[in-house]
Amino acid sequence: MLNQNKKLHVSGTQLVDSNNQPVQLRGISTHGIGWYPAYVNQELFHEFRKDWGMNVIRLAMYTDEPEGYCTDGDQAALKELVCKGVESG
């Protein structure tokens, strides 16, 4: 979703895009994607953008929780889910 602004950086006290135009991040965080993988999908992400005006989504992994990336979770599946989420934007 964020790729519409290309490379972001800070100029003075403002977050700006590659054309030095101010950018405001409006987004949402998922709950643990290891527990709720169905919510990582292109249709939902596009709905967030279109209907809610969001331009960023945080894919929360909860790494130290049960089924987390650093505990007993399926690391390969979680990596794939993150990639799917990034590609869905």
NUKOL-963369 format. One record per residue (C-alpha): x, y, z; residue in three letters. Coordinates in pm, 1 decimal, padded with zeros to 6 digits. Example, Ala and Ser with C-alpha at 12.3 -4.5 7.8 and 13.67 -1.06 7.14 Angstrom:
! residues 2
         x         y         z  doke
   01230.0  -00450.0   00780.0   ALA
   01367.0  -00106.0   00714.0   SER
This chain:
! residues 89
         x         y         z  doke
   00000.0   00000.0   00000.0   MET
   00279.9   00237.9   00081.0   LEU
   00452.3   00188.0  -00253.7   ASN
   00234.3   00463.5  -00402.5   GLN
   00466.3   00716.6  -00232.9   ASN
   00790.0   00544.0  -00338.8   LYS
   01080.0   00610.4  -00104.2   LYS
   00987.2   00803.7   00209.8   LEU
   01227.8   01017.2   00410.3   HIS
   01229.1   01292.5   00670.0   VAL
   01286.3   01651.8   00567.4   SER
   01313.3   01880.6   00868.6   GLY
   01018.9   01771.8   01080.4   THR
   00807.0   01627.0   00798.3   GLN
   00774.9   01282.2   00645.9   LEU
   00790.0   01332.7   00268.2   VAL
   00773.7   01121.1  -00046.1   ASP
   01029.5   01095.4  -00326.5   SER
   00898.3   01427.7  -00464.8   ASN
   00945.7   01597.4  -00124.4   ASN
   00567.8   01621.2  -00079.6   GLN
   00439.0   01576.8   00278.3   PRO
   00297.0   01233.1   00353.9   VAL
   00062.0   01136.9   00634.3   GLN
   00053.8   00770.3   00726.9   LEU
  -00298.0   00643.6   00797.5   ARG
  -00314.1   00280.7   00883.8   GLY
  -00411.0  -00017.0   01086.5   ILE
  -00235.8  -00305.4   01255.5   SER
  -00340.3  -00663.6   01212.5   THR
  -00376.8  -00889.9   01509.5   HIS
  -00128.3  -01178.5   01517.4   GLY
  -00107.3  -01301.7   01158.7   ILE
  -00008.5  -01646.7   01280.4   GLY
  -00345.2  -01674.0   01452.6   TRP
  -00554.0  -01493.2   01189.9   TYR
  -00389.8  -01550.8   00850.7   PRO
  -00719.4  -01510.6   00664.0   ALA
  -00703.7  -01134.1   00720.3   TYR
  -00388.0  -01104.6   00510.6   VAL
  -00541.0  -01072.4   00165.2   ASN
  -00553.6  -00831.6  -00124.9   GLN
  -00930.5  -00779.6  -00117.5   GLU
  -00930.3  -00664.3   00244.8   LEU
  -00622.9  -00443.5   00199.6   PHE
  -00781.9  -00272.7  -00100.7   HIS
  -01100.7  -00218.2   00100.7   GLU
  -00895.2  -00050.7   00373.3   PHE
  -00741.2   00178.3   00112.3   ARG
  -01062.4   00257.5  -00078.2   LYS
  -01319.0   00279.5   00202.2   ASP
  -01105.9   00383.6   00498.9   TRP
  -00835.0   00593.7   00327.4   GLY
  -00550.5   00387.9   00471.8   MET
  -00209.7   00384.2   00311.4   ASN
  -00015.4   00152.8   00544.6   VAL
  -00077.9  -00178.2   00720.5   ILE
   00133.1  -00324.0   01000.4   ARG
   00159.1  -00703.0   00981.6   LEU
   00185.6  -00800.8   01349.6   ALA
   00357.7  -01133.6   01414.2   MET
   00369.2  -01146.2   01796.0   TYR
   00699.7  -01328.4   01780.9   THR
   00726.3  -01436.3   02146.9   ASP
   00367.5  -01556.1   02190.2   GLU
   00240.5  -01912.3   02135.8   PRO
   00270.4  -01996.4   01765.1   GLU
   00496.8  -01693.0   01723.1   GLY
   00795.8  -01667.2   01494.3   TYR
   01048.7  -01700.4   01780.7   CYS
   00859.8  -01966.8   01974.8   THR
   00680.0  -02269.0   01833.3   ASP
   00530.4  -02110.7   01519.9   GLY
   00588.1  -02226.4   01165.3   ASP
   00859.8  -01981.7   01058.3   GLN
   00839.4  -02065.9   00687.8   ALA
   00461.5  -02016.4   00682.6   ALA
   00489.6  -01686.2   00870.1   LEU
   00754.4  -01561.8   00625.1   LYS
   00525.7  -01655.5   00335.1   GLU
   00235.9  -01474.2   00500.7   LEU
   00444.0  -01157.6   00541.2   VAL
   00545.7  -01177.2   00173.9   CYS
   00180.4  -01228.0   00075.9   LYS
   00084.2  -00923.0   00282.7   GLY
   00351.1  -00704.6   00121.6   VAL
   00251.3  -00821.3  -00226.4   GLU
  -00117.5  -00764.3  -00149.5   SER
  -00059.4  -00392.0  -00102.0   GLY
